[in-house]
Amino acid sequence: MSGIKIWSFPTRVLYGVGAVDKIGSEATRLGSKRALIVTDKGVVKHGLVAPIVESLHAAGIETAIFDDVLGNPVEKNVHDGVAAFRAHNADLVIAVGGGSPLDVGKLIRLGVNHTRPLVDYDDNTGGDAFITANVPPMIAVPTTAGTGSEVGRSGVVTLDVNHRKTVIFSPYLMANAAILDPELTVTMPAHVTAATGFDALTHCLEAYVSKGEHPMADGIALEGLRLVAKHLERAVSHGDDLAARGGMLQASMMGAVAFQKGLGACHSLAHPLSSECGLHHGLANAYCLPAVVEFNGELAGERLAHVSTIFGGEPSAKGCADALRGLRARIGLPEGLRKAGVTLDKLDALADLAILDACHTSNPRACSRDELRKLYEASF
């Protein structure tokens, strides 16, 4: 792997070992003089912010760091970040980390010049109509390979008013540039690599089988699945393998491009598991995806059979679910929500939230609230 590659789909992407060194020049290209780095304390602790600061300072750009982002972001993280942006008199957001800092970075951009309550921007209620192009620029730097948020157009945050994970979406929230450097992902522990990798897998799979016609998204989703099948186990077992790390970064990015077509019931199940039970989003997907695949077999059997062959399974929806369970076990993820501390008495409340989550509306098979509850049960 050598040389930095620049891709312009859907946004400007710099990919390759050493790409992080280009942040200073990218910030200069965007006209920045003062940058706010949005991240979390774990990313700072692992030393991943230091080379970014170094590159920015070499380019003459003053920096401040806002690292109060939670693993499952809440509204306060956004408001505090906006205050930090203004206190630094910043003109650029540089979001560094997993999906949480990247999402919060986008929503800080939104909050700088948009003054409505965040709930007004809920995509499920048409809130994108209130979002304009009046946002400061942003560079996204992923340190995990799961959400693909660096090329996405939305941020997810749990709101105060309803305690629900809420998607805030607009093309104006897409980063001006994304820096994909495999070296920034090698500090991920194996269990985080596994969970985030399953998130990328779920994005690609749910996009591929979602309702509607989008041949470009389908093609990207299939290639993302191929990359996951090729690289995820190696990235988990050999964290210093930059080819595997790079392959998963590509798959993660492609999943986020593909799911502009839509997602599915697995994400509607996973979001409440994060907001109510504190589960890592990728791990929540890993628990629920096999049951959702079996549920969708009746209406998406041909596509799920194709996915199954990518992962070495029998060409059927049941084969796909079994192949995913096998992969989940091989990369060390526990089986069943019970292992995560979720109890049966929580399922009614979780199902009430899952049916309100818009992701299931593009699931190939329609879901009722009771069917979503049964999918939680099947994931135990």
N, C-alpha and C positions, 0 to 999 in steps of 0.2 A: 504494500500500500504506500504510494508516494504521490506527492503533489496535492495541492488544494484544488478541488473541483468546484466550480460555480454553476449552480442550477437555478433556473428562474421559473420554477413551477411548484406551487402557485405563487410563491414569493421568492425573493433572493435568498439562496441557500449556499453557504460556504461549507464544504464537507472535506474532511481529511485530517490526518494527524498533524497537529500544529495549527489548525485553523483558528484556535483561540488567540493566537498572536496577531490576528488580523482585526481584532476588535477596535483597536485604536484608530486604524485607518477607516473602518466602517463607520465609527462614530463621527470622524471628521467628515466623511462623505455626506453624512446627514446634517452637518452644520452644527454639531454639538460643541459646547464649551464646558458644560456642567452636567454630569450624569449621576442619576440615582441608581445604585445597584440594589435590586430587589431579590432577596434570597431567604434562606432559613439558616438557623444556627448550625445545623449539621453540615451544610455545604461549606460554611465558613470554617468550621472545625477541621474539615478534611483538606483545607488549603486550596480549594478550587476557585476561590475568589481572588487570591493573590495574583495569579498571572493576568487576570483581567484588569485589575487595578494597575499593574505594571505597564500593560500595553496602553491603557488610557492615559496614564501619566506621561509616558514617552511621547504621546501625541499632544500633550499640553492640555489635557482635559481634567478638570477638577472632579473628584468623586466623593460621594457619601454612600454609606451602606445602610440599608434598612433590612434587618434580618428577622423581624418578628412575624414570620409567616408560619402558620400551623400546618401540620400534615393534612388535615381536612380544614381548609380555610373558612373563617367566619367573617362576618361583615366588618368587625372591628379591625381586622388585618388590612382591609382596603382603606378604611378611613384614616388609620394611623399612617399608612403608606402615602396617602395624598398629603397629609400634614408634613411628612418628611420631605416629599418632593418640593413643596412650597418653601419649607424652611431652608432647603439647600439652594433655592432659586434654580432648580434643575430645568434642563431643556430636553432631556432624553431619559427614558427608562431602559435599563439593561436588566432583564430578568434572567436569573441564573438558578438552575436546580431542576427538580422534577416538576410534575404537572402543577403542583400547588403554587410555587413561586411564579411560574410562567403565567398561570391564570390570574393570580393577584396582580402581577405586573400589568396585564391588559386592563384590569378593572381600575387600577390606580390611574392609568392613562385616561380612562373614561371619567373618573371623578375629578380630574384637574379642572375641566371646563364644563362638566355636566353636573347640575346641582340637584336634580330630582333624587328622591329616595331610591336606593338600588332596586327595590321591588318593582318600581315602575318600568325597569328595563328588562323584566322577565320575558324571555323569548316565548314562553308558553302563552303569554297574554298579549303578544304583539308589541312588546317593549322595544324591539329593534327600531321602530318608527321614530323613537325619541333620540336615537344615537346619530350624531353627525360626524363629519370628517374633522371636527375641531378637537383633535387629540394630539398630544406630543408624540414624537416618533419613539420606536422601541426596537431594541435588538434582543432576540431570545437565544439563550444558551442552555440547552438541555444537558443535565448531568445524569439522567436516567433514560432508559429506552422503553417507554410505555405509552404515555399519553399522546405524544406527537403534538403537544400544545404549541410548540414553536412555529408550526405552520397552520395552526387552527385559527378560527375566527370567533372563538367564544371563551368565556371564563366561567368557571363553576364555583359558587360560593354558597355557604349556608347562611340564610338571611335571618335577622333577628325577629322579624314580624311573624314568620311561619315555621321557623326551625327546619326548613326544607332546603335540600341542595337544589340550587336554582341555576339554570343556564342563562347567561347573558350573551347575546350573539349579535354580531354585526361585521360585515366585511371591513369596516373601518378599524376594527380591533386587531386585524392581522398584523403581525410584526413586519417592520420594514426590512429586516434581515434576520436570518437564523444562522447560528454558528454551530455546526455539528462536528465536534472533535471527539473521536473515540477515546482518547486519553482521559477525557474528563469523566468517563463512566467506569473506569477500572476500579475506583474505590468503592463501588457498590458491593455490599455483601451479597453472598450467593442467594439468600432468601429474598432480598430486595430485587435482585436481577430476575429471579424467577417470577415474582409477583408482577413487576412492571412488564416483563416479557409477555405474561398472560394477558395483560391489559392490551398490548399491541395486537396480540392474536385475536382477542375478542373484538376489537375495533374492525379488523379486517374481515373476520368471519361474519359479524352481524351486518356490516355494510354490504357484503356480497349477497347475502340472502334477504336483505330488506326489501320491502315493497317498492315498486316503481322501476323505471327503466333508466339506467345511467351506465352505458357500456364503458365509459372511461373509468368511472369509479370501480366497476367490476374488475377491469383489467388490473388496476392498481392494487385492489384488495387481494387478488389472487397472487400477484407477485410478492406482496407483503407476507402472505401466508407461507409461500415457498421459502422466503428468507427466514421466517420464524422457525419453520421445520428444519432448516439447514443449520441455524446458528444458535438457537436458544439454549439447548443442552450444553453446548460447548462454552457459551458465555457464562453459564452457571458454574460449570465444573472447572473452567480455566479462565478466571477473571482477567488475566493479563493478556489474553489472546485478542489483539487489536482487530483482527479480521472478523472474529465473531462479534466483538463489541460494535464494530462498524456496521456489520450486517443487521444487528438488532436496532441500531439507530436509524438505519434506512427503513426497516420494517415499521418502526414506530411512526416515523414521519409519514410513510405511505398510508398507514391506518387512519391517521387524522385527515389526510386528503380524501381517502375513500369514503369516510363516514359523512361527508357532506350529502351523500345519497340518503343516509338514515342509519339508525342503530336498531335496537330491538329490546325485547323483554329482559334480557340479561342485565342491561344497564339500568332499566327501571327497578329491578330487584337490587342491584348493587348500590345505587345511590342512597337509599335509606339505611342500608347496612353500614355505610360510612358515617352518615350524619347522626344516626341513632345509636350505633353500636361501636363506632370508632374504628371500623375495619379499614385497612388499606384498600383503596379502590380496586387495584389490580387483583388483590387476593379475594375480594368479594366477587369479582367476575369469575375467578378461577373456581370458586365454590359452586357458582350457579350455572355456568355455561353448559356443562354436559346435560343437565336436566332440561334446559331451554332448547338445546339441539334436538333432543328426543321429542319434545313437545311440538317442535316445528317440522318434524319429519313428514307429516301428512301433506303439507303444502310446499315444502322446500326440499323434498327428498332428493331430487336429482342434483341440486347444487351441493347439498350436504354430503352426498355420496362422493362428489368430486373432491370436496375438501378432505374427506376421510382418506382418499388415496394419497393426497399430499403428505399426510401424517402417517402413512403406512397402515391404515386401517382397512377393514372390509368396506366395499362401496355401497354404503347405506347410511341412513341417519343414525341408526343404532351403532353401526361401526364407527361413525365419526365421534359419537359421544364416548364410546369405549376408548378410542384412540386418544381423545383429550384427557380422559381419566388416567390413561397410562402415562402420557406426557407429564401430567400434573404430579404423579407419584415419582417419576424419574427425576424431576427437578426439585423434589423435596418439599412440595407444598402439601399440607395436611388435607385429608379428605373429610368433608362434611362441616356444616356450619356449627354443629355441636362442639367440634374441636376448637372453634373460635370463641366459644363462650356464649353463643346465641342460644337462648332458651325458647321452648315452644310457646310460652306465655307471651312472647314478644311478637309473634307472627301476625296477629290481627292488626296491631299498630303499624307494623312494617308493610303489610298489604294495603292498608289505608293510604300510606304514603306512596307506595309503588304505583298504584292506579292513577295517582295525580301526576306522575312523572311522564313527560311527553315521549320519551324514547320508545315506549312500547307501541305507540301509534303507527310506527313504520315496521313493526314486527310482521313477518309473513303470515302469521296466524293471529287473529284478533284475541285479545286477552281481557277477561273479566277480572274483577277484584278477587273473586274466589279462586280463579285459575292461577293468578299470581301467588296467592297464599299456598296453593297446592305445589307450586314450583319451589317455594321456600321449603316446604316439607320434603319434597323430593331431593333437595340439596342438603339434607341433614346427613 
